[in-house]
Amino acid sequence: MIDLTTTLGDLVTEDPRRARILEQLGLDYCCNGHRTIAEASELKGLDADRVAAAVDLPDPEPAPEWQSLGLTGLADHILDTHHAYLWEELGPLGSLVEKVLAAHGENHPELAALRADYAALANDLAQHLMKEERILFPAIKVTDGTASDGPGCGVDGPIKQMMVEHDLAGGLLEHMRTITDGYAVPDDGCASYRQLMYRLHMLELDLFTHIHKENNVLFPRALAASGLAVG
């Protein structure tokens, strides 16, 4: 039986298959990955023992390759995988939001709220990615000894700011999921509507994984390498 004091972040780090189970239970393992099974279950009104049983999977999968990377390698992996995806997807997805709103907004007023949420999310993420690429990740590489020139700051302050921004992104994602009824396609939804809901869901899943890797793996390791406490 899994210990109820295990954090959600550690659960997913140990076995990534657990991420989908936690998502189905409505438990946030990325922005709130520091919460234990017991704490998160209580806040959600779930039975902690049942949650632990649900994520107690047989035959754990081998750890993904990115978990064995050093600080610099992990930062580069996040850049090449998640940042690259967001830079490529944010603009076209915004155009698709506008297209679907124009075609279906009269019958689905929630699409106007979705546009506002998505615009805020895309704008926030663009600024967030630049801060990580220009300030935090170079500082992490200096800490790791793989770069000599950095932004002239430590990692503590930037990490705290990035985690605040992760929480804001998580809040927008939660609202987007709520107003779209879990990215459901209405009966009168066209092919573009279906594509929009699918791509928004894929964006959400990628951001969950992205934030998990940073909040629960990269950031604690960077703080530890700097001799700073995690928390």
C-alpha positions in Angstrom: 0.0 0.0 0.0 1.3 3.4 -0.9 2.0 5.7 2.0 -0.6 8.5 2.4 2.2 11.0 3.1 3.6 10.5 -0.4 3.2 13.7 -2.4 1.3 13.8 -5.7 4.4 15.0 -7.5 6.5 12.1 -6.2 3.7 9.6 -7.3 3.9 10.8 -10.9 7.7 11.1 -10.9 8.0 7.5 -9.7 5.4 6.2 -12.3 4.2 8.6 -15.0 1.1 6.3 -15.6 -0.3 7.7 -12.4 -0.7 11.1 -14.0 -3.8 10.1 -16.0 -5.4 8.5 -12.9 -4.9 11.6 -10.8 -6.3 13.7 -13.6 -9.4 11.5 -13.7 -9.8 12.0 -10.0 -9.4 15.7 -10.3 -6.2 15.8 -8.3 -3.6 18.4 -9.4 -0.1 16.8 -9.4 1.6 19.7 -11.1 0.9 23.0 -9.5 -0.1 21.3 -6.2 2.3 18.4 -6.5 3.6 19.2 -3.0 0.4 18.0 -1.4 0.3 14.5 0.0 -2.3 11.9 -0.9 -4.0 12.5 2.4 -4.1 16.3 2.0 -5.2 16.4 -1.6 -7.9 13.8 -1.0 -9.3 15.7 2.0 -9.5 18.9 0.0 -11.3 17.1 -2.9 -13.6 15.1 -0.6 -12.1 11.8 -1.6 -11.2 8.7 0.4 -7.4 8.8 0.7 -7.1 5.0 0.9 -9.0 4.5 -2.3 -6.9 7.1 -4.0 -3.7 5.3 -2.9 -5.2 2.0 -4.1 -6.0 3.5 -7.5 -2.4 4.6 -8.1 -0.8 1.5 -6.7 -0.1 0.0 -10.1 1.5 -3.3 -10.8 4.8 -3.6 -12.7 6.0 0.0 -12.6 7.3 1.3 -15.9 11.0 2.1 -16.2 11.6 5.8 -15.3 11.5 8.0 -18.4 14.9 9.1 -19.7 14.5 12.7 -18.7 14.5 11.8 -15.1 18.1 10.7 -15.3 19.3 14.0 -16.9 21.3 16.5 -14.9 20.1 20.1 -14.4 21.3 21.3 -17.7 20.1 18.3 -19.6 16.6 18.5 -18.0 16.4 22.3 -18.7 17.3 21.6 -22.3 14.8 18.8 -22.5 12.0 21.1 -21.3 13.0 23.7 -23.8 13.2 21.3 -26.7 10.0 19.5 -25.8 7.5 21.7 -24.0 8.7 25.2 -24.9 9.0 24.3 -28.6 5.5 22.8 -28.6 4.0 26.0 -27.0 5.8 28.4 -29.3 4.4 26.4 -32.3 0.9 25.9 -31.0 -0.2 29.0 -29.2 -0.7 31.3 -32.2 -2.5 28.8 -34.5 -4.7 27.6 -31.6 -5.7 31.2 -30.9 -6.8 31.6 -34.5 -8.8 28.4 -34.2 -10.5 29.8 -31.1 -11.5 32.9 -33.1 -12.8 30.8 -36.0 -15.0 28.6 -33.9 -16.3 31.7 -31.9 -17.3 33.4 -35.2 -19.1 30.3 -36.4 -20.8 29.1 -33.1 -20.7 32.0 -30.7 -24.3 32.9 -31.1 -25.5 29.4 -29.9 -22.6 28.9 -27.5 -21.9 32.1 -25.5 -19.4 30.2 -23.4 -17.0 30.5 -26.4 -16.6 34.2 -25.7 -15.4 33.4 -22.1 -13.2 30.7 -23.6 -11.6 33.3 -25.9 -10.9 35.6 -23.0 -9.3 32.8 -21.0 -7.2 31.5 -23.9 -6.0 35.0 -24.8 -4.9 35.6 -21.1 -3.3 32.1 -21.0 -1.4 32.6 -24.3 -0.2 36.0 -23.3 0.9 34.9 -19.9 2.7 31.8 -21.3 4.6 33.8 -23.9 6.0 36.1 -21.2 6.6 33.1 -18.9 8.6 31.2 -21.5 10.8 34.2 -22.2 11.5 34.6 -18.5 12.5 31.0 -18.2 14.6 31.1 -21.4 16.4 34.4 -20.7 16.7 34.3 -16.9 15.9 31.1 -15.0 17.3 28.4 -17.2 20.6 30.3 -17.8 20.9 30.8 -14.0 20.3 27.0 -13.5 23.1 26.3 -16.0 25.4 28.6 -14.1 24.5 26.7 -10.9 25.1 23.4 -12.7 28.6 24.6 -13.8 27.8 24.2 -17.5 27.7 28.0 -18.2 29.8 30.8 -16.9 27.7 33.7 -18.0 24.2 34.1 -16.6 21.7 36.8 -15.7 23.5 37.7 -12.5 20.9 36.3 -10.1 20.4 33.1 -8.2 17.7 30.6 -8.9 15.6 31.2 -5.7 13.7 34.3 -6.7 13.0 33.3 -10.3 11.8 29.9 -9.3 9.4 31.4 -6.8 8.0 33.7 -9.5 7.7 30.9 -12.0 5.7 28.8 -9.5 3.3 31.7 -8.9 2.8 32.0 -12.7 2.3 28.2 -12.9 -0.5 28.6 -10.4 -2.1 31.3 -12.5 -1.9 29.2 -15.7 -3.4 26.3 -13.8 -6.3 28.4 -12.7 -7.0 29.5 -16.3 -6.9 25.9 -17.5 -9.3 24.8 -14.8 -11.8 27.5 -15.8 -11.4 26.6 -19.5 -12.1 23.0 -18.7 -15.2 24.0 -16.6 -16.8 26.2 -19.2 -16.3 23.7 -22.0 -17.6 20.8 -19.8 -14.3 19.0 -20.1 -13.7 20.0 -23.7 -16.9 18.4 -24.8 -18.1 18.9 -28.4 -21.8 20.0 -28.6 -24.2 18.2 -30.9 -24.0 21.1 -33.4 -20.2 21.2 -33.3 -18.4 21.2 -36.7 -15.0 19.6 -37.5 -13.3 22.8 -36.5 -15.1 22.8 -33.1 -14.0 19.2 -32.6 -10.4 20.1 -33.5 -10.4 23.0 -31.1 -11.6 20.9 -28.2 -9.0 18.2 -29.0 -6.2 20.7 -29.2 -7.1 22.5 -26.0 -7.2 19.2 -24.2 -3.7 18.3 -25.6 -2.5 21.7 -24.5 -3.8 21.1 -21.0 -2.1 17.7 -20.8 1.2 19.0 -22.1 1.1 21.9 -19.6 0.4 19.5 -16.8 3.5 17.4 -17.7 5.6 20.5 -18.3 4.7 22.1 -15.0 5.2 18.8 -13.2 8.7 18.4 -14.5 9.6 22.0 -13.4 7.8 22.3 -10.0 8.5 18.7 -8.8 11.8 17.8 -10.4 13.8 20.6 -12.0 13.2 23.4 -9.4 13.8 21.3 -6.3 17.0 19.9 -7.8 18.2 23.4 -8.8 17.5 24.7 -5.3 19.3 21.8 -3.7 22.3 22.4 -6.0 22.3 26.0 -4.8 22.2 24.9 -1.2 18.7 26.2 -0.7 15.8 24.5 1.0 12.9 23.4 -1.1 9.6 25.0 -0.1 
